[in-house]
Amino acid sequence: MTTERTGETIRVDVVYAVPERAWSWTLELPAGAVVEHALLAAELGQRVPGAVIDRGLLAVFGRPVTPTDALRDGDRIEILRPLQADPKQARRSRAATGPRR
């Protein structure tokens, strides 16, 4: 059963960041939209040269989601990037070199 009513819309934000810069778009989508709809509407490939979107690295307010997850009004879709280093290994390396001064 769907709760979508004709003409209803939701507003969501889509954010994408690289170390040098971040982009953010507010989109208005039909009620019942899913994450994939927002990604398509954001047109990142055209707006951000070289943007890499891994459909397995998406989140809404930091909570992992899939492209087929439903969106709610006010959601913020975050396009995540792979980790550059293993956090545990980075801590071990810092501990081995001693404190910074």
N, C-alpha and C positions, 0 to 999 in steps of 0.2 A: 504494500500500500504506500502511496506517495503522499507527502504532505505539501507538495508544491502546488501553489495556486497561480493561475495565469496572471502574468504581469508583475509578480513579486520579484524583487531583486535583492542581492546581498552585495556588500562591499568587502573586499579583501585586499590585503597588501601582498605584493610579491617582492622579495628582497634577494639580491645576489651581490656577493662581495668577493673581492680579491684583495690581497694585501695593500695594493695601492689605492683602491677606490671601491665605493659601494654604490649600488643603484637600488631604487625603490619605486614601485608603481602602485597606485591605488586603482583597483579595477571594480567595475560594477558588472556583476554576472547574474544570470537567472537563478532564482532559488532552485536548489537541487544540484547545483554545479559541483564538480569534483575537482581535485587538485590538477589533474591533466587539463581541464578546461581553462583554469587560471594560467597554467604554463603556456598554453597555446595563445591565449588572449594577450599575454605580456609580450609576445614576439621578441623574446630575448635574443634569438639568433640574428635579428635585424637591428636591434637596439644596442647590443653589446658585442662588438667584434671579438671573436675568439671565445665566446662564452661556451663553457662545457657544462652540460646538464646531465648528471647521472641520475636516472629515475629511481635508483636505489638509495640516493642520498638526499632525501627531502624531509622537511619537518614543518610542523605547525606549532609555533611558540616553543620550539626546542624538542617537541615530541615527534619521533619518527613516524612518517606516514607513507602511504603508497599513492601512486597516481590515481587510483580508483576510490580513495577515501573522500567522503562527502565533506563539503566546506560549510561553515556557519558564518553568519554575518560578523565581521570584525576580525576574522582569522588573519594571521600573518604567515604566509608560506615562505619558508626559508630554503634556498637552494644551497646545499652544503657542498663542501669540497673534501676530497680525501685528505686524511692526515698526512703531513709531510714527514713526521717522525713519530715513532712509538713513544707515547708519554712516559711509560715506565722506563724505557731505555734512556730517554732524555734525562730523567731524574737521576738514574744511576751514573750517567756521564758527568752531570753537574756535581754529584756527591763525590765522585772520584777525583775531581780536580780541585775540590775544596771551595770555601766560601769566596764570593766575589768581594772585592774591595774597591 
